[in-house]
Amino acid sequence: MRAEILSVGSEILLGDIVDTNTQYLAQRLSALGIDLYFSTTVGDNRARLVECLRRAVGRSDVVLTTGGLGPTDDDVTRESIAELFGETPRVDEQMANLLRDFFKRRGIEMTDNNLKQASLIPSARAIRNSRGTAPGWWAEKNGRIVIAMPGPPGEMHYMWENEVEPRLPLDAAVIRSRTIKLFAISESKVDELLSELTPCANPTVAVYAKQDGIHVRITAKSADAEEANSAISPVEREIRALMGEHVWGVDDETQEGVVVDLLRERAATIGVYESITAGQFTAMLAGATEVSAVLKGSLVVPGAEPAEPLQLAAKAREHFSSDIGLATVGTLLSEAEPSIYELIVAISWPAQGIERVTAYRSRPHRVRTLGAYYALHELRRIL
């Protein structure tokens, strides 16, 4: 089965809101083994929406729309589906009465324009909306299905999970994915090392550059979840062997979460001195769970003059009576190269005989965030 998503709303195109519905539906479809090849965002314009619907039903089995089901003139999803099918919407009295009762129970006046939310065409049935006033539409014609859902994520998620997904005519297939997360290696190098794996059709291997490093996603489609996972396992082993120490986590893991878990396992505490990263490292570490047991404190001195990095790491360790001291400092590489920073991570852990200073380079606009990730990377390496 092939699906397509149409996200409806001029506010998305104007950048007033972020479209999280497409991401949510894409993840749900993937878990069901439904292929998603296209997704489109279109404004509140009937002619353009009809054009997008025609294109979608011509190449996909199921078209999912979100948004445009409200009572106002610029909510045109129902009218567009009706035009696509060549049918005329009519107010369904049973739905209208439910709508009137909804407003009455809340002591709110129901204006006449709300009745468009109770309309149907012959090829559609209403999808109950337990979280709002706008029912969805499940419309079928000529072997194609168009499912219209509301735009507010709270309403759409509940409708999808309880009213739509359980009723989809599914193929006997599932899709499973595994994401291997890497750091301190370039996207081009990863692509080169995995050149024999990336052309494969099933499982597929794809490389993505992310803020926290490089992600390698393995995706398998099979008759059942166990078979799909079995297809992923040997590919994952091969990728891990090729990537070595660059692998730091999988799937939903974060670098800061991995580091905090390692600190807890080692029963080690840390004190921090941040200059160049201006508190970014501390904020990331503090955002991880169970951090209070390992992070003793942080000195954030963004404008500090360059100093001996190991002395600053030791200063943080002594000041907070922690096992480990870590410092991040940095300066412009040279006056001749004002676009490059030298970024230094220093770690002092006397009990383990560790005194490490590592230098990296970064552009100014990324030095704080990238510096925090390099600090996490170095800390993970010693743990």
Stockholm file with secondary structure:
# STOCKHOLM 1.0

chainA/1-383         MRAEILSVGSEILLGDIVDTNTQYLAQRLSALGIDLYFSTTVGDNRARLVECLRRAVGRSDVVLTTGGLGPTDDDVTRESIAELFGETPRVDEQMANLLRDFFKRRGIEMTDNNLKQASLIPSARAIRNSRGTAPGWWAEKNGRIVIAMPGPPGEMHYMWENEVEPRLPLDAAVIRSRTIKLFAISESKVDELLSELTPCANPTVAVYAKQDGIHVRITAKSADAEEANSAISPVEREIRALMGEHVWGVDDETQEGVVVDLLRERAATIGVYESITAGQFTAMLAGATEVSAVLKGSLVVPGAEPAEPLQLAAKAREHFSSDIGLATVGTLLSEAEPSIYELIVAISWPAQGIERVTAYRSRPHRVRTLGAYYALHELRRIL
#=GR chainA/1-383 SS CEEEEEEECHHHHTTSSCCCHHHHHHHHHHHHTCEEEEEEEECSCHHHHHHHHHHHHTTCSEEEEESCCSSSTTCCHHHHHHHHHTCCCEECHHHHHHHHHHHHHTTCCCCGGGGGGGEECTTEEEECCTTSSCCEEEEEETTEEEEEECSSHHHHHHHIIIIIGGGCCCCSCEEEEEEEEECSSCHHHHHHHTTTTTTCSSSEEEEEEETTEEEEEEEEEESSHHHHHHHHHHHHHHHHHHHGGGEEEETTCCHHHHHHHHHHHTTCCEEEEESTTTTHHHHHHHTSTTGGGTEEEEEECTTCCCCCHHHHHHHHHHHTTCSEEEEEEEEEEETTEEEEEEEEEEEEEGGGTEEEEEEEEECGGGHHHHHHHHHHHHHHHHC
#=GC SS_cons         CEEEEEEECHHHHTTSSCCCHHHHHHHHHHHHTCEEEEEEEECSCHHHHHHHHHHHHTTCSEEEEESCCSSSTTCCHHHHHHHHHTCCCEECHHHHHHHHHHHHHTTCCCCGGGGGGGEECTTEEEECCTTSSCCEEEEEETTEEEEEECSSHHHHHHHIIIIIGGGCCCCSCEEEEEEEEECSSCHHHHHHHTTTTTTCSSSEEEEEEETTEEEEEEEEEESSHHHHHHHHHHHHHHHHHHHGGGEEEETTCCHHHHHHHHHHHTTCCEEEEESTTTTHHHHHHHTSTTGGGTEEEEEECTTCCCCCHHHHHHHHHHHTTCSEEEEEEEEEEETTEEEEEEEEEEEEEGGGTEEEEEEEEECGGGHHHHHHHHHHHHHHHHC
//
